[in-house]
């Protein structure tokens, strides 16, 4: 019991930020690669 | 057809977005205090809420482009619509994943068929369907018209997503904005919102450029064969 508060949870925070950073980075790289292939 | 008046602008916006996101995330992760009940898990808000705002914005941009294409038949709006839809789908996908990650420690489940979550999932799959439709239609005119109409229909879900927490009983909390959260949360929330806005704008510009180049290739007249020219001569 934690009295209705959440203790810890950092792995979830890192997972959310890590996933966002990875997805945005990979999509950005894919855009530049697609643009280079078309030019 | 490719609007290249400001070729470096997407890269400048991308850089600006990365700087804002780095600063906002640093403040959100290490400087802002933990929330009273959710503790450190609430720090997901600094990335989740800006993602939600910008996903809606990307889809609204796609809607405006769809309407402008139907009224003007100008190909640049079709290319921009494609950019808006694809980036909107990326952000809506991230939104669902971040939401699931936040839901597990707070609600005890990764997913719930709650009105906000369900309508967001419907939105994601509706716009994903429009991208699939664009892949399967070869005729550029039919593709542009059909996907414009589909975008207008799919967009009906955007206000439903927004108001779902007000209209129905929902596990999901009501909308977060600077007015509804503590002042100490404002700066990281705003920095990340502008960060994702700049990155999203850069992505839409680059994706629209790709769509324009592909359209140019599709609409270009077929090359005249030497043999045919010889016969004509």
Boltz contact constraints between the chains, C-beta under 6 A:
constraints:
  - contact:
      token1: [A, 5]
      token2: [B, 37]
      max_distance: 6.0
  - contact:
      token1: [A, 6]
      token2: [B, 38]
      max_distance: 6.0
  - contact:
      token1: [A, 6]
      token2: [B, 39]
      max_distance: 6.0
  - contact:
      token1: [A, 6]
      token2: [B, 41]
      max_distance: 6.0
  - contact:
      token1: [A, 6]
      token2: [B, 105]
      max_distance: 6.0
  - contact:
      token1: [A, 9]
      token2: [B, 40]
      max_distance: 6.0
  - contact:
      token1: [A, 9]
      token2: [B, 41]
      max_distance: 6.0
  - contact:
      token1: [A, 9]
      token2: [B, 105]
      max_distance: 6.0
  - contact:
      token1: [A, 10]
      token2: [B, 40]
      max_distance: 6.0
  - contact:
      token1: [A, 12]
      token2: [B, 41]
      max_distance: 6.0
  - contact:
      token1: [A, 12]
      token2: [B, 101]
      max_distance: 6.0
  - contact:
      token1: [A, 12]
      token2: [B, 105]
      max_distance: 6.0
  - contact:
      token1: [A, 13]
      token2: [B, 40]
      max_distance: 6.0
  - contact:
      token1: [A, 13]
      token2: [B, 43]
      max_distance: 6.0
  - contact:
      token1: [A, 13]
      token2: [B, 44]
      max_distance: 6.0
  - contact:
      token1: [A, 15]
      token2: [B, 101]
      max_distance: 6.0
  - contact:
      token1: [A, 16]
      token2: [B, 44]
      max_distance: 6.0
  - contact:
      token1: [A, 16]
      token2: [B, 47]
      max_distance: 6.0
  - contact:
      token1: [A, 16]
      token2: [B, 98]
      max_distance: 6.0
  - contact:
      token1: [A, 16]
      token2: [B, 101]
      max_distance: 6.0
  - contact:
      token1: [A, 17]
      token2: [B, 47]
      max_distance: 6.0
  - contact:
      token1: [A, 19]
      token2: [B, 97]
      max_distance: 6.0
  - contact:
      token1: [A, 20]
      token2: [B, 47]
      max_distance: 6.0
  - contact:
      token1: [A, 20]
      token2: [B, 94]
      max_distance: 6.0
  - contact:
      token1: [A, 23]
      token2: [B, 94]
      max_distance: 6.0
  - contact:
      token1: [A, 27]
      token2: [B, 90]
      max_distance: 6.0
  - contact:
      token1: [A, 31]
      token2: [B, 206]
      max_distance: 6.0
  - contact:
      token1: [A, 34]
      token2: [B, 210]
      max_distance: 6.0
  - contact:
      token1: [A, 35]
      token2: [B, 210]
      max_distance: 6.0
  - contact:
      token1: [A, 38]
      token2: [B, 213]
      max_distance: 6.0
